């Protein structure tokens, strides 16, 4: 199994470099992607720190760092969705019951503030992003193709304003600061949604929906990193020798045409075989390279910080 994972890792790395080499527009990728490309082997990332989050995180989803504070979206499930055993009105399960949260915490893992999000059966927050002023949070029903509500959250006041509804389960978003467009990915990232942010009207206008041509990972959390590029973290299940396992990865997507600029697997697991890329993720450039943040565990969580030079 280890050999198969390693072989898959090598193949995907080669595909990543070839994908980038085939870019013909001559545009240099953002500094963050350039740093990651210099050290694509996640096995050589430097563990920087591990921070225990000193509150019940529930089922962790999306992560941001704004200034000195971190923001974590999470779903508290009281009743898990029950499978129907067949499709009923296009759904394979009921909605279950729960509460959506957005937590604000400091670098020591201490909770600073929290906000409840959601309405009706929509209680599952997803991956989040920051537009320079507000945090964008999708909250959906806990089932494929379920309804969603999109929120803007003031990170200082920790107050939310509803921006739009969607008749699909939006699991992650990224805000393109250049074009003022919100990009959403539905359950398992099967489709991209594109909304125009109409600032004067304080509303979103759906302008595009396209099928995702990439199947390397199922996006869990994405962030806009400049130059029309979003960086996504996710995972996907694979089978090797009859054994099922999940492998995480990163992928940089050009938003103008959804082409893949760069991608790499992340064969790192924590705890009970949980991929490092299980849901929350954030990346930032530093003086020496980049820092990557992951919170893959539920309930009693740690934030794993890696340095890439």
Long-range contacts (C-beta under 8 A, 24 or more apart in sequence): 1-240, 1-241, 1-243, 1-245, 4-240, 4-241, 5-240, 5-245, 5-247, 5-267, 6-267, 8-238, 8-247, 8-265, 9-265, 9-267, 12-216, 12-249, 12-263, 12-264, 12-265, 13-40, 13-41, 13-264, 13-265, 15-263, 16-40, 16-262, 16-263, 16-264, 19-260, 19-261, 19-262, 19-263, 20-261, 20-262, 23-259, 23-261, 27-227, 29-227, 29-229, 29-252, 29-261, 29-262, 30-225, 30-226, 30-227, 30-229, 31-285, 32-225, 32-226, 32-231, 32-283, 32-284, 32-285, 32-290, 33-225, 33-229, 33-231, 33-252, 33-261, 33-262, 35-285, 35-289, 35-290, 35-308, 35-309, 36-250, 36-252, 36-262, 36-264, 36-283, 36-290, 36-308, 37-262, 38-308, 38-309, 39-289, 39-308, 39-309, 40-264, 41-264, 42-264, 42-265, 42-266, 42-267, 42-268, 42-276, 43-267, 43-268, 45-268, 45-292, 45-306, 45-307, 45-308, 46-306, 46-307, 46-308, 46-309, 47-304, 47-305, 47-306, 47-307, 48-291, 48-305, 48-306, 48-307, 49-305, 50-302, 50-303, 50-304, 50-305, 51-107, 51-108, 51-109, 51-302, 51-303, 51-305, 52-109, 52-301, 52-302, 53-105, 53-109, 53-111, 53-295, 53-300, 53-301, 53-302, 53-303, 54-108, 54-109, 54-110, 54-111, 55-103, 55-105, 55-110, 55-111, 56-299, 56-300, 57-103, 57-295, 57-297, 57-298, 57-299, 57-300, 57-301, 58-101, 58-298, 58-299, 59-298, 59-299, 60-279, 60-280, 60-295, 60-296, 60-297, 60-298, 60-301, 61-124, 61-125, 61-126, 61-127, 61-128, 61-220, 61-221, 61-279, 61-280, 62-125, 62-126, 62-127, 62-128, 62-137, 62-172, 62-220, 62-221, 62-279, 62-280, 63-128, 63-221, 63-280, 63-281, 63-282, 63-293, 63-294, 63-295, 64-128, 64-129, 64-130, 64-135, 64-223, 64-282, 65-282, 65-284, 65-293, 66-130, 66-135, 66-155, 68-106, 68-107, 69-104, 69-105, 69-106, 69-112, 69-155, 70-104, 70-105, 70-106, 70-107, 70-282, 70-293, 70-303, 71-102, 71-103, 71-104, 71-128, 71-135, 71-155, 72-102, 72-103, 72-105, 72-280, 72-295, 73-100, 73-101, 73-102, 73-103, 73-117, 73-125, 73-126, 73-127, 73-128, 73-137, 73-280, 74-100, 74-101, 74-102, 74-103, 74-125, 75-99, 75-100, 75-101, 75-123, 75-124, 75-125, 75-142, 76-100, 76-101, 77-142, 81-142, 81-143, 90-145, 91-143, 91-144, 91-145, 91-146, 92-143, 92-144, 93-143, 94-143, 95-121, 95-141, 95-142, 95-143, 95-146, 96-142, 97-123, 98-123, 98-124, 98-142, 99-123, 100-124, 100-125, 100-139, 101-125, 102-128, 102-135, 102-137, 102-153, 102-158, 102-160, 104-155, 104-158, 109-303, 113-158, 114-158, 115-153, 115-158, 115-159, 115-160, 117-151, 117-153, 117-160, 118-149, 119-149, 121-146, 121-147, 122-146, 122-147, 122-148, 122-149, 124-169, 126-170, 126-171, 126-172, 126-173, 126-220, 126-221, 127-171, 127-172, 127-173, 127-185, 127-219, 127-220, 127-221, 127-222, 127-279, 127-280, 127-281, 128-172, 128-173, 128-221, 129-173, 129-174, 129-175, 129-222, 129-223, 129-224, 130-155, 130-175, 130-223, 131-175, 131-177, 131-197, 132-177, 136-163, 136-173, 136-175, 136-182, 137-173, 138-166, 138-170, 138-171, 138-172, 138-173, 138-184, 140-168, 140-169, 140-170, 140-171, 140-187, 141-169, 143-169, 143-187, 144-169, 144-187, 144-188, 145-169, 145-186, 145-187, 146-187, 150-182, 150-184, 150-195, 150-204, 161-202, 163-202, 163-203, 163-204, 164-195, 164-203, 164-204, 164-206, 166-193, 166-206, 168-193, 171-219, 171-220, 172-219, 172-220, 172-221, 172-222, 172-232, 173-222, 174-222, 174-223, 174-224, 174-230, 174-232, 174-255, 175-224, 176-224, 176-228, 176-230, 176-255, 177-224, 177-226, 178-227, 178-228, 179-228, 179-255, 181-207, 181-255, 183-222, 183-230, 183-255, 185-212, 185-219, 185-222, 185-232, 188-218, 189-214, 189-217, 189-218, 189-219, 189-232, 189-234, 192-258, 210-258, 212-258, 213-258, 214-251, 214-253, 214-258, 214-260, 216-249, 216-251, 216-260, 216-263, 217-248, 217-249, 217-250, 217-251, 217-263, 217-277, 219-251, 220-277, 220-278, 220-279, 220-280, 220-281, 221-279, 221-280, 221-281, 221-282, 222-253, 223-281, 223-282, 223-283, 225-252, 225-283, 228-254, 228-255, 228-256, 229-253, 229-254, 229-255, 229-261, 230-255, 231-283, 233-277, 233-281, 233-294, 234-277, 235-275, 235-277, 235-278, 245-273, 246-273, 246-275, 246-278, 247-275, 248-275, 248-276, 248-277, 248-278, 249-277, 250-277, 270-296, 270-297, 270-302, 270-304, 271-296, 271-297, 276-304
